[in-house]
Amino acid sequence: MFAKLAFRNVRRQIRNYLIYFVTVALSIAMLFAVNNLSYSDRIQALSELSTDIRSMFTMVTVLSCLVTALVLSYATGFMLKLRRREFGMYLTLGMTRRNIQTLFACETGLLSGLALLVGIGLGLVIFQLLAALFASILEIPFAVSAYSVQGILLTFAVDHMLKLLNYL
């Protein structure tokens, strides 16, 4: 029941959800690009030579996770404020707060899943651009970098953890 209602609500409010979708997709793309860059073979080889590079990438990863958490929190709060009246109507019609939370979780889960796929696709491009930038800064030859399984898994893990924290 909630899945069908959630899909209908997303279709009906596509203009409002487009802002949420783009925000989440871009934040995931940046998180993915940073995670992949920190686990790339060239950066791993450079980090073995210098602990400064390793600590810099750790700080950049933590910073990108914090920015993603703030963006997801803000985007979720924004969507809740836009739909306050609708949720009030649902309460008047007899839905419980738990039902409304489940409905909203279904809606944002649907959009977040799509945003995750689009964000990873966009993150692949951003990752290659960042790899080219670092290659030019470090004056090493640039070759198209392979994607890291660790970077992909870390992006999925951080994304899901941040979404769960958003609903608590």
N, C-alpha and C positions, 0 to 999 in steps of 0.2 A: 504494500500500500504506500509506504513512504517513498520507495524508489520511483513509483509512477508519479506521485505528487511532486517529488523533487525534480524530476525531469521536466514536468509541465511548468514548474516555477522557473526553472532555468531558461527554458524556451521563452516564456512570457516576459522575463526580465533580462533579456540578453544584453541590452544596452548597459544596465548597471553591472552585470556580471562580466562584461567585456573589460571593464577597468580592473576588476579583480583578477581576471584571467591573465591579462597582459602584465600586471604587476608581479604576480606569482611566477609566470614563465620567465620574465627577465631576471628576477632574483635567483631562480633555480639555474638559469643559464650562467650567471656569474659565479655562483657557488660551484657548479660543475666544472667550469673552466679553471677556476683556481685549484680545485681538488685534483683535476687531471694534470695540471701543470706541476703541482708539488710532487706528484708520483711519477712524472715522466722520467724516462731513462736518463736523459741528459742532466736534468736537475738533480736526480739521485746521484749521478756520478760527480757532479759539482759539489753536492752537499757532503760527500765523503771527504772531499779535500778541505772544506771549510765548514765549521759548525755555525758560522754566522749565516750562511745561506740557509741551512736547515732551520735555524731559529727564526729567520725572516719569513720563510714559507709557513712555519707553524703559526706565527703571529698573523699572517695574511689569511690563513685558513680560519683561525678563530675569529678574526674581524669579519670575514665574509659570512660566517655562521651567525654572528651577532646581528649583522645588517639584515640577513635573511629572516631572522627571528623577529626583528622589529618591523620589517616590511609585512610579513605574514600577520603579525598581531594587528598592525594598523589596518591592513586590508580587511581582515575579519571584522574588526570593530566598525569600520566604515560600512560594510555590508549589513551589519546588525542595526546600525542607526538608520540606514535607508529603509529597512523593513520593519521598523518598530510598530507602525500602525497595523501592518498585515499580521504580525505576530499577536498583537492585541486582539485582532478580530478572531484569530484561531483560538485564543483563550476564551473569548466570549462564546464561541461555538462549541466549546467543551473539550478542546484539546488540553492536555496537561503540559506543563513546562518541559517535562521529559520528552514528550512527543515532539514538541517544537524543536528541542535540541537535536533530537534524532533526525528530524526533517532537514534542519540546517546543516547538520553533519553530512547527510547524504548529498545535499546540493553542493556543498563545498568540496566534498570528496570526489564527486563526479568532475567538477571543474579542475580540481587540483591534480587529479590523475591525468587529464588532458594537458594541463599546463606543465606537468612534469615531463611528459613526452616531447612537447614543443620546446620546453626549456632545455632539455638535453640535446635536442637537435640544434638549437641555436647555440648552446654551450660548446658543441663540437666546433663550430665556426670560430667562436670567440677564443677557444683554446688554441686553435691554429694561429690566430692573429697574435695572441700573447706569446706563444712559442717563437714566432718570428720576431717579435719585439725584443724578447730576452736574448735571442740569438744575435740580433744586431747590437744590443747593448753590451753583451759579453764578448762580442767579436768572434763568434764561432759560426761555422757554416750552418745555414738553415736547411733542414730537410723536413718534409711533412712528418709530424710526430705521430707515433702510435698512441692510441687511447689506453688508459690504464684501467684495468678491472677494479683495482683498489679505489681509484677516483670515482668510478661509477657507483660502486657499493657504498662509499662514504657519502656521496650525494644522496642516494636513496635513503640511507640510514638517518642522516641529519634532517632531510626533508620530512620523513615520517615522524621523527621525534619532535620536531618543531610543530607539526600539525597537531600531534597529540597534546603537547603542552598548551597549544592555543585553546583546546576544548576543555581544559581543566579549570 
